[in-house]
Amino acid sequence: MSLFSIQLFYDSIQRDQYFHIGSFGKPIGINGEIIAKFLYELDESVLKKLPAFFVEREQIKVPYHINNISFKEGKAIVQLDLIRSKTVAYTLCNLPLFIPTPLKSECIKTAHASIPCDFLIDFLVHDTQLGPLGKVETIYPVQDQYILGIAYQNKELLVPYHREFIIKTDEKHKKITIQLPEGYLDAMQ
């Protein structure tokens, strides 16, 4: 039985209020079960009581009714209504998962994990070779990672918040040290 009203999901559609929690991985099993990969440490007992997930397909959030969620070896295995074969489940691979924004605090376990990268807004981004680039203005959730939108020379510079780019994040001084690959700025302009 669902802990949350399906009306909350309909209201989220009307208000365009979604919170990105992860994405689908590969199908597992022959009956359409699929692995869900989450960006946060989520409360399993709450997840088991959700009536649906929103899945982003072609930039539209589509609700999928959840038949069952189980957890095995640190993985969430999801069975969705109308997804009854491995072939159909493959169409959901790597698609982003969302829940209604009002459920964010119910689902996320950790104390200050409202959005893992949200605290980085207004941090100064400093490249090891180029020096100061600008401040983080926006954070875009894309699949299983985040992209920093940095104000750089009156344009937006997009940099993945990923260990291949990030050298150090200094919360005390609100500074992110990065090392862009050679030619990255030229390719982004």
N, C-alpha and C positions, 0 to 999 in steps of 0.2 A: 504494500500500500504506500502511496506517495505521501510524504510529509508536507509537501508544498502544493498549493492550489495551482491547477493548470491555468487559472485566470491570471496569475502572476506572469506566466509566460506570454499570454495574449496581450497583457498590458505592456510588456517589454517590447513586443512587436510594434504596438501603437506609438510608443514613446521613443523607439529606437535606442533602448538602454540595454546594452550587452556588455559582458565582461569576458575577456579572452582568458581561457583557462588552460589551453593546450591544443593538441591535434590528435587525429587518428593515425595510428601506425599501420602495421600490416594485419591482414586477416589471420585468424587463428581458428582452426577447426573447419568443418565442412558446412556448418549451418549458419554462416554469416557472422560469427563472433569476430570482433575486431579489437585490437589493443588500443587503449587510449593512453597517450603520453601527456602528463600534466606539467605545467610550468611552476606549480606551487606544491607544497605539501598540503594535500586536501584531506578533510575529515571523511574517512571511508563510510562511516555510519550515515552521514548526511548525504553523500553521493548515492548511496543505495536507496535513498528515499526521494530522489529527484524524479519527476515524471518524464522529463525530456532534456535533451541537449539541443542547442542551436548549432547547426553545421553550416559553415560559410561555403556556399556554392556560387561561383560566378558573382562574387561580391554581394550576395543576398543571404541573409541568415534564415535558414530553413529549419523548423523544429522537427526533431525526430523523437518519437516516443521510445522510452527505454523499457525494454522487457525485463532485463536483468543486468546487474553489474556484479562481477565477482573479482576478488583480488587473489592473485597467486604469484608467489615469488617476487613480490614488489611490483607486479604489473596489474593494471586494471583491464579486465576483459569485459567488453560491452556487447550485449545482444540488443539490437534495435528492432522495433516493429517494422515490418516490410522488408527487412534485410535478412533474407533467409538462405543465401548461398554465399560461398566464398567468392564467386565471380562478381556478384553484386557488391559485396563488401569491399572489393578492390577499388570500386569507384569512389570510396570515401578516404582512401589512403592519402595521408598528408594534408587533409582538409582541416582548417582551424575549428576548434570547439569553443562554444560560448555558453554562458548561463545568464539569466537576468541579473542585472547589476545589483538589485536589492538582496540577492542571495550570496553576494561576495563574502560578507562577513560571516555568514553561516558556514560556508564551505572551506574557507582558508583557515588552517590551523595556527600558523605562526603569528606572533604578536604584531609585527609591523610589516606585513606582506600585502598591503592593499594592492599594490602593483610593484613587482620586484624592482623595477627601474625608475619608478615615479619620483623617487627622491633625487634623481640625477638632473631634474629640470633646474636650470640656472647654473649648473656646474660649468666652469671654464674648461674647455678642451684644449690641451697643449700637445702638439706633436713633437717627438724627440728631435726631428730634423728641421721642421718648419717653424716651430715656436707656437705661440698662441693662435688658435684658429677661430674661436668664438664660443658662445654659450649654447648649451643644449636648450632648445626651445620646445621640442616635441619628441615623444617616444612612440614609435610605431611597432605594434606587435605583428610579426610576420612569421607564420608557421611556428617553429620552435625557438625563435630568437627575437631579439628586439633590435630595432634600428634607431640610432640617435639622429634626430634632425637638428643640425647645428647651424646657427646663423653665421655664415661665412661670406664676406665681401658682398653683402646685400643679396645673397642667394642662400638656398638651403643645401647644405652638404650632408649627405647621408652616410653614416658610418655604422657598421654592425657592432653591437655591444657583444663582442666575442673575443675569446682569449687570443685569437690570431692578431687582433688589432689593439686590444687594451693591455697596456703595460701595468698601470696602477690606477686605482680609484681612491682618492684621498677625501673621505667624507668631512673631516675636520676643516680642511681648507677649501672644500667644494671645487675640487680639481680632478680632472681625468687626464691621465697621460696616455697617449696612444702612439703607435708607430704605423703610419700608413705605408702600404707597399709602394715602391717606386712607380711613378706614373699614375697613381690613384686619383689625385686632384685633376690632372689633365683629362682622364677618362670620365670624371664626374661632371665636367663643365661642358 
